[in-house]
């Protein structure tokens, strides 16, 4: 099968999932074409079945809005025409599904005899709960959903939110996010990693995100601030974004600047997860929470908020703890309990490994393959 994938290329869960899905599909013999503004950050080495098409958007001072969505539509149409794509998989309703929908209209307009691709759209969260919830974008998101041939969501939570906000005319199928446990695992030799970071025998907490307000970085820092009053620990903050500068200032002003490492964007996070003892994710909205699943695959227990997609794969008191939004005191208390009890930590770590295997990439890729086949067969029946 020939599959086009359009996704956000930047640091974040949706781009990671879309890229890993494409790589897995290519390994299974499918031809995969990534159509993006820039190369996806998780793409890595190319293979004989993977192709990348860069979208170049013009800029013109008369217009306030960038031309990216239109340029993306043109590029999708071009690739679909010449590469004879069977499916275009858009990750996010806007701009990717909307651009793919326009690309299909371009093909139909230019050549009525062209066999048009089937449009699969995966909703990841922000396109529904933030962009779609805005009145200026609501109609566009609903159109993208309804004009797709098939729609998936990464969690039951997100499916319910989509139905509640948009009342879509088509069914939304849930295919959860996934992790490749052959790539994400707890590395046995961690002394060198600790030496590189200048770490000794202290406990290591970690947070990975794009530092947007929804990630609540301040809650991470407050939790850690309380924690280090009792035990020796270091906090690794991986990623970058609008909240980083404020976080750095807060850490310095509250006396934990030397214990917090702002590492920036790092593609290979497995070594960092391998030395970590606990992940903190107090987000106010996670449709799934891929970073937590990747941490669990590396044997790292997690403390997260009891909302969004987290409760669908994290059991309280088994893989870590679910706490109320903004309850820094509770998060600190549970972090201290877990990091102070070696036997409990080891039990939680083993539980995390077992749970992560249930979300192995191969299982989810098979679901997407079946999804694509169904869309293509439905298209053939309509012709």
N, C-alpha and C positions, 0 to 999 in steps of 0.2 A: 504494500500500500504506500502511496505517496502522500505525505502529511506535511502541511505547513503549520508552523507554530509562531504566534506573535505574542510577546509578553514584555513586561518591564525588564529591562536589562540590569537595573540597579540592585543594590543590596536589599534583600527582603525575601520573605517567604514565597510569594507568588512566582517571582522570577526563578528562585531556586527549584521549586517544584516543577515548573514548566520546562526548565533546562534539563533536570534529571530525568523527567519523563521522556523528553526527546532523545537523550542519550541511551536510555533503556530501550526505546523503540528501535533505534538504529542498531543496537546489539542484537535485536531479534529479527533483523533483516529488512525492516522498513526503511524507506528513503525519507529523510527528515530535512526540511528547509526552515531554518530560523529566519524570520523577517522582522528586523528590529532596527531601532535607532543606532544602537551599538551592540557589540558582541556581549551576550549574556555573561554575567560575572562567574557563573559556575560551568561555563562550556568547556574550558580547558582544551586539551588536544583534540584535533579534528579526527574524524574517521572517514572511511570511504562512503559511508551512508549519510553523512551530515554535511549540510551546506549552509552557509550564512550569507544573507542578503542585507546589506546596509541600506537604511532608508535615509535619504538626504532631503531635508525640507528647506525650501527657500524662505528667505525673510524679506519682507517689504515694509518700509516704514509707514505706509498709508494705513495698513491694517494692524489693529492692536493684537489680534489673536495669531498665534503661530500656525504654520501650515502643516504641522506634523501629521495630523489625522488624515488630511487629504493626500499627503505624500505617501503615507502608509497604505491607504486604499489603492493608490496607483501602483505601488510596488507589489502588493498582494495580487492584484489583477494581473500584473506582468508575469510574476512567478507562476501563478496558477495556470496561465495560458500556455507558457512555454514548457513548464515542467509537468503539466497535466496532473495537477494535484487532485487527489480524491477528497481530502478533508483539509480544512483550515481550522486549527484549534486556537481560539482566541482566549487568552487568559486575562480576564477583566472585561466587563461590558463596555467600558469607555477607557481608552479609545478603540481598543482592539476589535471587539465584536462589531461595533458600529462601522469601523473602517472596512472590515471584512464584508459586511453587508453591502456597503457602497461599492466595494470591489466587484462583488457579484453582479451588481446592476451595471457596472461598466462593461463587464464581459458580455452580458446579455444584450446591451445596447450596440456593442461593436460587432458582435457576431452571434446571431441567434442560434447557430448550429453548434456552438461550443458547448461541451459538456461541463456544466458548472460544478464547482466543488460543493461539498456539504459543509455547513458551518456548525462547529461545536464550540460552545462557550462554557468556560469554567469561571464561576464566581468565587472570589477569594476573600471578600469581606469589605474592604474599603469602598469598592465600587457600589456596594449596597448600603452599608451602614453610614457612610460619610457622603460620598459623591451622590449616590442615589437618593439619599434622604434630603438633599438640598433641592428646594423647589425649582431652581433654575435648571437642574439636570434630571429631575425625576422622569419626565416624559422621554428623554433620550435613552435613559437606561432601560425603561420599560420596553421601548421599541426594539432595542438591541436584544433583549431577552426573547421577546415574542417573535422576532424575525430569525432567530437562530433555529437550526434544525434539531438541536438537542442541547440541553443545559444541565450542567452539573454544579454542585456546591461542595465545598470541602468539609462540611459538617452538617449535622442535623440542625444545629443552632442557626447556621446561616440559611439553610433551606427555609426554616420557619420565618426568619426575618424577611426573606425575599417574598414569600407568599403573603405575609402580613402587609408589607409596604407596597407591593406591586400587583398583587392578584394576577399573576401571569396566566396567559391562556394555555401554556404548555407545562407539562410536568417537569419538576426539577429533581434530578437523580443525585444521590449523595455518593461521592467517591472520595474517601478521606485522603488527606495528605499522607505521605509515606517517607520512609527513610531506607537508605541502602546500608544494611548492617555489615556489609563487607567493607565499606568505606568508613562508616561511623562505628567505631569500637574503642574500647579502653586499651590504649597502648600499654604494653607491659613495662617498657623501659621509660621512665619519666624523669630520671635524675638529670639527664642532659637538658630537658625542657625547663626544669626548675632552675638549673644553673644559668641558663640563658636569660631567664627572667629575674635572676637574683633572689630567688625564693629559697627559704630554708624548710623548716618543719611545720610552718603554720598552716592552718586550714585555708582553703582557697574557695571563695565564692565567685560566681561568674554571672554576668548579664550580657546578652547579645541582642542588639536591636538596631533600628535606624534612628533612634533618639528623637522620635516624635512625641508630642505631648501625651498621646494615648499610652505610651510605654511607661509613663510615670517614673522617670529616672530618679526624681527626688525621693520617692518612696524606697527605691533600692538603696540610696545613700543613707537615708534615715534608719532603715533596718540594719544596715551594716554598721552605722555609727553606734547603735545600741549594742550590737554583737561584740564589737571590739573592746567594750568596757569590761568584758568578762574573759574572752579568749583571744589568743593571738591569731590574726587572720589577715588576708589580703583579698581585695576585691579587684577582679579583672573586668573591665568594661570594654566590650568589643563592638565596634560600629561607629557611626558618626551621624550627625544630623543637627537639627535646630536647637535641641536642648543641651548639647554638649558643653557649650561655653558656660551656661548657667550652672551645670553640674560641676564643672571644674572649679568655679568660684565658690560654690557651696562647700565642696570638699575641703578646700583650703581654709575657708573661714571657720569651719567647724573642727579643725584639727585632725582631719584624717587624710589630708592630701598625700602624705608619704605612704599610706596604706592602700591607696586607690591607684590602679594603673589604667590610664586611658590609652588603649592600644590601637584605636582607629579601625578602619576596615581591613579585615584579614580574610582571605578566601579559605585557607586551610585552617579550620577551627578545631579539628580533631585533636591535635597536640594540646591545645588549651583545655579542651573538655577532659582530656585524659588526666590532667593534673588537678582538676576541679573536684571539690567535695559537695558543692551545692549550687544549684541555679536559682536565681531570684527573678520572677517575672510577675510583677504586680500590675499588669496592664489593665486598663479600664475597658478594653475591647479587643479580644482575639477571636477571630472566627474559627481558628484551629489552634495555632501555637506551634508551628513547626520547630522553632528553636528548642522548645521544651522536649519534643519527641527526639530530636537529634542528641540532646543532652542525655536523655534516658538510654538511648542506644549505646552511649559511652559509659553507662553505669552511674550516671549522676542523678541523685534524687532532686526533686524540684519543689519549690514553694511558689504557688501561683494563686491568682484570684479565682474565686468560686463563681465564674461566669463565663459566657461565651462558649467556645468549643473545648475548653480545658477539661470539664468534668466528663467528657465523652471518652477520654483515654487516660485520665489521671484519677486514680482512686485515693481518696483522703486516707492517710494513715497506712498506705501501702507503697505508693510510688513517691510519696512526699506529702505535702499538705495543701489543702484548698482553704483560703482565708477570705474574709470579706474585703471588698474593695476599700482601700485606704486604711485598713487596720494594721498599721505599722507595728504596734505593740504585739499583736498576735503573731505576725510574721517573724518578729525578732525572737519571741518566746519559742516558737517551733524550730527556728533555725538553730538556736542554742541547744535545745533538747536533742536534735538530730546530730549536730556536730560534736556533742559531748558524750555520745553513747555509741561506741564503736560497733557493738553487736547489732544495734538497731540500724545503724547506717549501712552495714554490710547486707542486712536483710533487705532493706529498701533498694540498695544498689542491684541486688540479684533480681528483685521484682521488676525493676525498671528494664533490665536487659530482656527479661521474658516478655514484657508488655511490648517493647519496641519491635520484637520479632513478629508480632501480629500485624504490624504495619509495614512489612517488608515490601520493597519496591516491586518485586516480581508479581506479587498478588494484585497490587493496584494497577500495574501495567496491563495485566490480563483483563481487568475490568474496563480499562480505557480501550483496549483492542476490541472487545466485544461491543462497546459503545459505538466505536467508529463503524464497525461492520454493520451494525443495525441501522445506522444513519445512511450508509451507502446503499444498503438493500432497500430501505424505504424510498430512497431517491430513484432507484431503478424501477420500482413498482409504479411510481408516479409518472414516469416517462411514457 
